[in-house]
Amino acid sequence: MTRLHLIQGAPLAIAVSSLLAIVTATAVAKPSTYVNARFGTSCTFPDEIFSDRLPEPENGDGQQWLSADGASLACSGIYNIDNDTPKSFVAGEKANTGPGYEITYSKTGKNWAVLSGVKGDRVFYERRLFGKDGVIRSVWIEYPSSRKAKYDPLTGAIAASLRGP
């Protein structure tokens, strides 16, 4: 079937309807920015999706949110007591041989690392910033594999919003 046939036929109506549903759902989701008082870690995310804010841990290192459909988001900081680098962090994660755990994507830069993969029937994505202040700031997003179409487009924007002083 040629591209013209797809444009003129019913598949176009289905594609347009699907696209409008995605755009509408994303446009309705209001962004919220979290800033951690202890480490200055911040990230921005749609709070209408990640609407269930869990209690902050006693040590104040970050915050976690859940969605109604089983996804989770965490934004936090930790002291880099092991002097990890982006490359050593990714190498350590790739060496993890836990059951059902597989890294499917990783990339590092001078002061950052990202990785993505699966844990059983769940997809995860993590971005870490390695600060000159000795703090590693991270955002972790995890969701059921069945919700990939919903969360894949959100993950990159949330991860890119990760900041620190």
LOTI-163278 format. One record per residue (C-alpha): residue in three letters; x, z, y. Coordinates in steps of 0.1 Angstrom, whole numbers, padded with zeros to 4 digits, always signed. Layout:
// LOTI-163278
alaXZY/...
***
This chain:
// LOTI-163278
met+0000+0000+0000/thr+0014-0009+0034/arg+0016+0014+0064/leu-0012-0006+0081/his-0035+0001+0052/leu-0029+0038+0055/ile-0036+0037+0092/gln-0069+0017+0088/gly-0083+0036+0059/ala-0096+0070+0049/pro-0061+0084+0043/leu-0057+0083+0081/ala-0087+0104+0087/ile-0074+0129+0061/ala-0039+0130+0077/val-0053+0134+0112/ser-0076+0162+0101/ser-0048+0180+0084/leu-0025+0176+0113/leu-0051+0189+0137/ala-0057+0219+0115/ile-0020+0227+0115/val-0016+0222+0153/thr-0048+0242+0160/ala-0037+0271+0138/thr-0002+0271+0153/ala-0015+0268+0189/val-0039+0297+0185/ala-0012+0321+0172/lys-0001+0341+0202/pro+0036+0348+0204/ser+0049+0383+0205/thr+0085+0394+0212/tyr+0099+0425+0195/val+0129+0442+0210/asn+0147+0469+0189/ala+0157+0498+0212/arg+0186+0509+0190/phe+0205+0476+0186/gly+0188+0453+0212/thr+0178+0429+0184/ser+0149+0407+0194/cys+0128+0380+0178/thr+0096+0362+0187/phe+0068+0354+0163/pro+0030+0347+0161/asp+0014+0381+0160/glu-0019+0368+0149/ile-0002+0358+0116/phe+0021+0388+0113/ser-0005+0412+0124/asp+0001+0443+0103/arg+0030+0463+0118/leu+0045+0488+0094/pro+0058+0521+0107/glu+0093+0520+0121/pro+0119+0535+0099/glu+0133+0569+0110/asn+0167+0555+0118/gly+0152+0530+0142/asp+0171+0500+0130/gly+0142+0475+0130/gln+0106+0467+0124/gln+0086+0449+0097/trp+0053+0431+0098/leu+0030+0418+0071/ser+0004+0389+0071/ala-0030+0389+0054/asp-0018+0362+0030/gly+0012+0380+0016/ala+0041+0370+0039/ser+0065+0395+0056/leu+0088+0394+0086/ala+0116+0419+0094/cys+0137+0420+0125/ser+0166+0445+0125/gly+0202+0454+0131/ile+0229+0472+0111/tyr+0264+0482+0118/asn+0289+0458+0103/ile+0308+0486+0084/asp+0322+0462+0058/asn+0335+0438+0085/asp+0315+0409+0070/thr+0318+0375+0084/pro+0292+0347+0082/lys+0311+0331+0053/ser+0317+0363+0034/phe+0280+0372+0038/val+0269+0339+0023/ala+0295+0340-0004/gly+0282+0374-0014/glu+0246+0363-0015/lys+0255+0332-0036/ala+0273+0355-0061/asn+0240+0375-0066/thr+0228+0366-0100/gly+0196+0387-0100/pro+0167+0374-0121/gly+0148+0347-0103/tyr+0171+0348-0072/glu+0185+0315-0061/ile+0201+0304-0028/thr+0189+0268-0021/tyr+0203+0264+0014/ser+0230+0280+0035/lys+0250+0273+0066/thr+0274+0292+0087/gly+0288+0290+0122/lys+0314+0311+0142/asn+0291+0341+0146/trp+0260+0333+0125/ala+0247+0325+0090/val+0214+0313+0076/leu+0203+0311+0041/ser+0172+0303+0022/gly+0161+0305-0013/val+0136+0318-0039/lys+0130+0352-0054/gly+0107+0346-0083/asp+0075+0330-0068/arg+0085+0338-0032/val+0105+0319-0006/phe+0128+0337+0017/tyr+0148+0327+0048/glu+0173+0349+0066/arg+0193+0344+0098/arg+0221+0368+0108/leu+0240+0370+0141/phe+0274+0388+0139/gly+0278+0405+0173/lys+0311+0413+0190/asp+0297+0448+0193/gly+0300+0454+0156/val+0263+0449+0149/ile+0247+0424+0125/arg+0213+0413+0138/ser+0189+0397+0113/val+0155+0382+0109/trp+0141+0380+0073/ile+0109+0360+0065/glu+0095+0360+0030/tyr+0063+0344+0017/pro+0045+0332-0015/ser+0057+0298-0026/ser+0021+0287-0025/arg+0020+0292+0013/lys+0051+0270+0020/ala+0031+0244+0040/lys+0020+0272+0064/tyr+0053+0291+0068/asp+0080+0265+0066/pro+0071+0252+0101/leu+0071+0287+0116/thr+0103+0299+0099/gly+0127+0278+0120/ala+0112+0288+0153/ile+0111+0325+0144/ala+0147+0324+0131/ala+0159+0305+0162/ser+0144+0332+0184/leu+0167+0359+0170/arg+0188+0374+0198/gly+0211+0403+0206/pro+0230+0416+0236/
***
